Amino acid sequence: MSESGQASVGRLLRDAREAQGVTLEDAAVRLRLMHRQIEAMERDDFESLGQPVFARGFVRNYARLLGLAPEPLLARMDGAPAEPAAVSPVEPPSQRSWLTSPWLILSLLGLLLVVAVPVALYLWLNSEVSDGPIKQVPAVSQLHPAPPPVAATAPVAAPAEAAVPAVQVAPTPPVAPAAAGTEQAPAGAPVAAEPTAAGSVLHLEFGDQSWTEIKDASGRMLLRQLNPADSRVDVHGQPPFDVVVGNASHVQMTYNGRPIDLQPFIDGTVARFTLEE
């Protein structure tokens, strides 16, 4: 119990877990944390969890797992007003993309075969025909006798009235130049993008190729691309951010100028976590 008579954060988490019949092992597996980390949260030993941002992220995920509102618990943790952001692991998406469905791949392969086989057969048959001998058609002059010669006659002078007068083309008037002060953008010139709304800034530097996805608080995708090696990118938006970073061991990240350690959230080669205020 705390000095104000209210149960501590760890006590509330432990009571909720025991009331639901969830064991420490089950909670550790579902949160992808170690057994000692669950016990540390229930003992209010948040210092053993590492940086404060990580401890607040672990408590948030644990509260959501137990059906508790995480904001009141985070507000009661030590150092809550001074801590601007927290990082917590994010459950990997359970639904598989329809683009990776084996049935879709098989259907596309079948459609490709249905279209490609007739086209290949048609081209092969046409090539066989074109390779054969070509029959030459006799010239037209050999099929029809030449007409009898016509006696030469004196040329008849055309009357002056029948002469076709020359056609005069009126010159095209010059195009007036654009008015002074009116600037026309050259064709193909890029349109300047509107400035990004003020908010938090994520800065990422990639030592190797890395696929990155970042969503803002509204679920809008801010960044989704394959970043080449030795590149960097800044992402502006409103937290919390849902972040997925591939090849994370070769990526460095700062949040509002503060470095974020991605190592605790790497599963295989991909780091998934949430950045929030």
CORFENCOR-V177748 format. One record per residue. PSI is psi in whole degrees, 0 to 359 (NA if undefined). OMEGA is omega in degrees with one decimal (NA if undefined). D_CENTER is the distance of its C-alpha to the mean C-alpha in whole Angstrom. Layout:
# CORFENCOR-V177748
psi:PSI omega:OMEGA d_center:D_CENTER
psi:PSI omega:OMEGA d_center:D_CENTER
This chain:
# CORFENCOR-V177748
psi:143 omega:178.1 d_center:48
psi:173 omega:-178.9 d_center:47
psi:333 omega:-179.5 d_center:50
psi:2 omega:179.4 d_center:49
psi:357 omega:179.0 d_center:50
psi:149 omega:178.0 d_center:46
psi:146 omega:-180.0 d_center:45
psi:170 omega:179.2 d_center:42
psi:314 omega:179.6 d_center:39
psi:322 omega:179.3 d_center:39
psi:319 omega:178.6 d_center:42
psi:320 omega:179.1 d_center:40
psi:317 omega:-179.1 d_center:37
psi:317 omega:179.8 d_center:40
psi:319 omega:179.1 d_center:42
psi:320 omega:179.3 d_center:39
psi:315 omega:-178.9 d_center:38
psi:325 omega:179.1 d_center:42
psi:330 omega:179.4 d_center:42
psi:359 omega:178.3 d_center:40
psi:25 omega:179.8 d_center:41
psi:128 omega:179.1 d_center:38
psi:166 omega:177.3 d_center:39
psi:322 omega:179.9 d_center:38
psi:318 omega:179.1 d_center:37
psi:317 omega:-179.9 d_center:35
psi:320 omega:179.9 d_center:33
psi:320 omega:-179.5 d_center:32
psi:316 omega:-176.3 d_center:31
psi:331 omega:178.1 d_center:28
psi:354 omega:-177.7 d_center:27
psi:42 omega:176.8 d_center:27
psi:170 omega:177.9 d_center:29
psi:159 omega:-177.9 d_center:33
psi:319 omega:-177.5 d_center:36
psi:332 omega:178.7 d_center:37
psi:322 omega:175.7 d_center:34
psi:316 omega:179.1 d_center:35
psi:322 omega:179.5 d_center:39
psi:320 omega:177.8 d_center:38
psi:320 omega:-179.0 d_center:36
psi:341 omega:175.3 d_center:39
psi:4 omega:-176.0 d_center:42
psi:26 omega:178.6 d_center:40
psi:71 omega:-174.5 d_center:39
psi:341 omega:179.6 d_center:36
psi:330 omega:-179.7 d_center:37
psi:352 omega:-179.5 d_center:37
psi:0 omega:178.8 d_center:33
psi:215 omega:-178.5 d_center:32
psi:152 omega:-179.1 d_center:31
psi:327 omega:-180.0 d_center:31
psi:325 omega:178.9 d_center:27
psi:318 omega:179.9 d_center:27
psi:318 omega:179.4 d_center:30
psi:325 omega:176.2 d_center:29
psi:319 omega:178.5 d_center:26
psi:318 omega:-179.7 d_center:28
psi:320 omega:179.3 d_center:30
psi:313 omega:-179.1 d_center:28
psi:322 omega:178.9 d_center:26
psi:318 omega:178.8 d_center:30
psi:319 omega:178.1 d_center:31
psi:322 omega:178.7 d_center:28
psi:322 omega:-177.6 d_center:29
psi:2 omega:179.1 d_center:33
psi:21 omega:179.5 d_center:32
psi:153 omega:175.1 d_center:33
psi:120 omega:-173.8 d_center:32
psi:334 omega:-173.0 d_center:30
psi:315 omega:177.9 d_center:31
psi:324 omega:179.3 d_center:35
psi:319 omega:-180.0 d_center:35
psi:326 omega:-179.6 d_center:32
psi:336 omega:-177.8 d_center:35
psi:356 omega:178.6 d_center:38
psi:153 omega:179.2 d_center:36
psi:134 omega:177.8 d_center:38
psi:14 omega:-177.8 d_center:36
psi:318 omega:-178.6 d_center:34
psi:329 omega:-176.4 d_center:35
psi:352 omega:-176.4 d_center:34
psi:110 omega:-174.8 d_center:31
psi:339 omega:-173.3 d_center:28
psi:156 omega:177.3 d_center:25
psi:150 omega:179.8 d_center:25
psi:132 omega:179.7 d_center:22
psi:146 omega:178.5 d_center:22
psi:148 omega:178.4 d_center:21
psi:135 omega:177.5 d_center:19
psi:132 omega:178.0 d_center:20
psi:148 omega:180.0 d_center:17
psi:133 omega:-177.2 d_center:16
psi:335 omega:-177.3 d_center:19
psi:135 omega:178.0 d_center:18
psi:145 omega:179.4 d_center:17
psi:142 omega:-179.5 d_center:14
psi:341 omega:178.8 d_center:16
psi:337 omega:-179.7 d_center:15
psi:9 omega:-179.6 d_center:17
psi:130 omega:179.4 d_center:20
psi:328 omega:179.4 d_center:23
psi:322 omega:178.2 d_center:24
psi:319 omega:179.5 d_center:22
psi:316 omega:178.9 d_center:22
psi:321 omega:179.2 d_center:26
psi:318 omega:179.0 d_center:26
psi:322 omega:177.8 d_center:24
psi:319 omega:178.2 d_center:26
psi:318 omega:178.4 d_center:29
psi:321 omega:178.5 d_center:28
psi:320 omega:178.9 d_center:28
psi:319 omega:-179.2 d_center:31
psi:323 omega:-178.9 d_center:33
psi:321 omega:-172.3 d_center:32
psi:323 omega:-175.8 d_center:32
psi:310 omega:177.9 d_center:35
psi:322 omega:179.5 d_center:37
psi:317 omega:179.1 d_center:36
psi:320 omega:179.0 d_center:37
psi:319 omega:179.2 d_center:40
psi:316 omega:179.1 d_center:41
psi:323 omega:-179.2 d_center:40
psi:318 omega:179.1 d_center:42
psi:319 omega:178.9 d_center:45
psi:326 omega:178.8 d_center:45
psi:327 omega:177.6 d_center:45
psi:320 omega:-179.0 d_center:48
psi:319 omega:-177.0 d_center:50
psi:338 omega:-179.9 d_center:49
psi:345 omega:-177.4 d_center:51
psi:173 omega:-179.7 d_center:54
psi:148 omega:-178.8 d_center:57
psi:127 omega:178.9 d_center:57
psi:128 omega:-179.9 d_center:60
psi:135 omega:179.3 d_center:61
psi:133 omega:-180.0 d_center:62
psi:153 omega:-177.9 d_center:65
psi:153 omega:-178.4 d_center:65
psi:327 omega:-177.9 d_center:66
psi:337 omega:179.0 d_center:69
psi:341 omega:-178.0 d_center:71
psi:330 omega:-176.2 d_center:71
psi:136 omega:177.6 d_center:73
psi:149 omega:-179.5 d_center:76
psi:143 omega:179.6 d_center:76
psi:152 omega:179.3 d_center:77
psi:149 omega:-179.5 d_center:81
psi:146 omega:179.9 d_center:81
psi:136 omega:-180.0 d_center:82
psi:139 omega:-178.2 d_center:84
psi:135 omega:179.7 d_center:84
psi:158 omega:-180.0 d_center:84
psi:141 omega:179.3 d_center:84
psi:141 omega:-179.5 d_center:81
psi:126 omega:-179.4 d_center:81
psi:133 omega:179.7 d_center:81
psi:141 omega:179.0 d_center:78
psi:153 omega:-178.0 d_center:79
psi:328 omega:-178.0 d_center:78
psi:335 omega:-176.2 d_center:77
psi:352 omega:-179.1 d_center:75
psi:138 omega:-178.8 d_center:73
psi:121 omega:-179.2 d_center:69
psi:150 omega:178.0 d_center:69
psi:142 omega:-179.4 d_center:66
psi:124 omega:178.8 d_center:63
psi:132 omega:-179.5 d_center:62
psi:125 omega:-179.9 d_center:58
psi:138 omega:179.7 d_center:58
psi:145 omega:179.8 d_center:55
psi:129 omega:-179.1 d_center:52
psi:143 omega:180.0 d_center:52
psi:149 omega:179.6 d_center:50
psi:132 omega:-178.8 d_center:47
psi:136 omega:178.6 d_center:47
psi:159 omega:-179.8 d_center:45
psi:149 omega:-178.7 d_center:42
psi:148 omega:179.7 d_center:44
psi:142 omega:-179.8 d_center:44
psi:349 omega:178.9 d_center:41
psi:115 omega:-177.8 d_center:38
psi:128 omega:177.4 d_center:35
psi:131 omega:-179.6 d_center:34
psi:135 omega:177.5 d_center:30
psi:153 omega:-178.8 d_center:30
psi:136 omega:177.1 d_center:28
psi:1 omega:-179.5 d_center:25
psi:139 omega:-179.6 d_center:25
psi:145 omega:178.8 d_center:21
psi:132 omega:-178.6 d_center:22
psi:133 omega:-179.6 d_center:21
psi:148 omega:178.5 d_center:19
psi:146 omega:-179.4 d_center:20
psi:144 omega:-179.1 d_center:21
psi:142 omega:179.7 d_center:18
psi:147 omega:-178.8 d_center:20
psi:147 omega:179.7 d_center:22
psi:194 omega:178.2 d_center:21
psi:158 omega:-175.1 d_center:20
psi:128 omega:171.7 d_center:19
psi:125 omega:178.3 d_center:17
psi:125 omega:-178.9 d_center:17
psi:138 omega:175.1 d_center:16
psi:130 omega:-171.8 d_center:17
psi:116 omega:173.8 d_center:16
psi:343 omega:177.8 d_center:20
psi:173 omega:179.4 d_center:18
psi:139 omega:-176.7 d_center:15
psi:127 omega:173.0 d_center:12
psi:128 omega:-173.3 d_center:9
psi:136 omega:173.6 d_center:8
psi:131 omega:179.4 d_center:7
psi:127 omega:176.4 d_center:9
psi:150 omega:178.8 d_center:11
psi:191 omega:-174.9 d_center:14
psi:331 omega:179.4 d_center:17
psi:1 omega:-177.3 d_center:17
psi:5 omega:-180.0 d_center:14
psi:135 omega:-179.5 d_center:11
psi:115 omega:178.6 d_center:8
psi:327 omega:-178.4 d_center:9
psi:130 omega:175.9 d_center:6
psi:96 omega:-175.8 d_center:3
psi:166 omega:173.3 d_center:4
psi:116 omega:-176.6 d_center:8
psi:128 omega:179.9 d_center:11
psi:165 omega:178.1 d_center:14
psi:150 omega:178.2 d_center:17
psi:32 omega:175.1 d_center:19
psi:170 omega:179.8 d_center:16
psi:158 omega:-177.0 d_center:16
psi:146 omega:174.3 d_center:14
psi:134 omega:-179.7 d_center:15
psi:124 omega:179.2 d_center:13
psi:141 omega:177.4 d_center:16
psi:184 omega:-179.8 d_center:16
psi:126 omega:178.4 d_center:19
psi:163 omega:6.0 d_center:19
psi:151 omega:178.2 d_center:19
psi:133 omega:169.2 d_center:15
psi:120 omega:-170.6 d_center:14
psi:133 omega:171.6 d_center:12
psi:122 omega:-176.6 d_center:11
psi:117 omega:175.0 d_center:12
psi:154 omega:-177.8 d_center:13
psi:46 omega:-168.4 d_center:16
psi:337 omega:-179.3 d_center:17
psi:344 omega:179.9 d_center:21
psi:18 omega:-176.2 d_center:20
psi:136 omega:173.7 d_center:18
psi:137 omega:-174.8 d_center:20
psi:143 omega:169.9 d_center:19
psi:147 omega:179.6 d_center:21
psi:111 omega:-174.7 d_center:21
psi:39 omega:177.5 d_center:23
psi:356 omega:-178.9 d_center:25
psi:129 omega:-178.7 d_center:25
psi:143 omega:177.8 d_center:24
psi:127 omega:178.5 d_center:23
psi:117 omega:-177.7 d_center:24
psi:349 omega:-171.7 d_center:21
psi:319 omega:-177.9 d_center:23
psi:348 omega:-173.5 d_center:25
psi:9 omega:-179.3 d_center:21
psi:123 omega:174.1 d_center:20
psi:102 omega:-172.0 d_center:21
psi:256 omega:175.5 d_center:21
psi:359 omega:-173.2 d_center:19
psi:134 omega:175.0 d_center:16
psi:128 omega:177.7 d_center:17
psi:126 omega:-179.5 d_center:16
psi:174 omega:-179.7 d_center:18
psi:130 omega:175.4 d_center:18
psi:127 omega:-177.3 d_center:19
psi:164 omega:177.6 d_center:21
psi:NA omega:NA d_center:25
